[in-house]
Amino acid sequence: MKTNLRKPFLLIGALGLIILGGGLLGYGFTHHPAQSSRPHVIVHSAKQATKRSTPTASSTKKQRVAFPAPKDMRQPIDWQQSSETKGYPDLNHVQNLSLLVNIRKKRVYVMSGNHPVYTMYASAGILSSNPNNEEPTSKTPTGNFTTGDKQEPLINNQQGYHFNIAFTNHNGTTLYFRTGPTNLSGDYNAKKNKDIGKKNVTDGSIWLTKADAQWLYQNLPDHTKVTIVLG
């Protein structure tokens, strides 16, 4: 009697194809999610890169910090004396000369390019809070100016000022570097002059100590650039 061996072989072959097909089908499903996960990784890293490249508020503020006080700054402040105890620089030999006024720091820097060569105590325009902006406003406008006429003395609102150096911006606004106020007889108002380097109390002009104002008046070249920042 002959045994029919073809049926078992066909059965075994069919089962093998089913198992092999299921494995291939399963591999296809498990491999697909791995491919779809790549764009998510790329987007995430792009967000991180963007966050690192954006300047923060604190880093922006650090760029506005004034220069460190020189070791020669006079302490306590004397409104009649020079701001630094060392001698004044010769402005005829200062390259790229300009003046930088920092309102909040209450300082005027004599600049050679980007470097201060002398620092002066000052009092600028009164600061007022601004409800629509976190930055206060000052009666001293910020921006770029150029020095012009010099006047000695100058009377304004029943007060006198010595060693006045005018400086004007492109809008025609004119302010002055000057001493603190005197009376009409030329006597200094000591109480108001003591605010220099300590408070911003002016109507917009820049008050300097008596010695600094006189030195600047006698030595600053005409048409010197003046930059005013809030600080």
Protein Blocks (a to p, Z undefined) as FASTA:
>chain_A
ZZdfklmmmmmmmmmmmmmmmmmmmmmmmmmmmmmmmmmmmmmmmmmmmmmmpccfklmm
mmmpccdddfklccdddfkbcfbfbdcddfklcghiacdddfklopacddehjacfbdcd
dddddddddfkbcbdcdfbdgdddddddddddddeehiacehiacdddfkopacdddddd
ddfkopacfklmmmgokaccbfhiacddfklmmmmmmmmcghiacdddeZZ
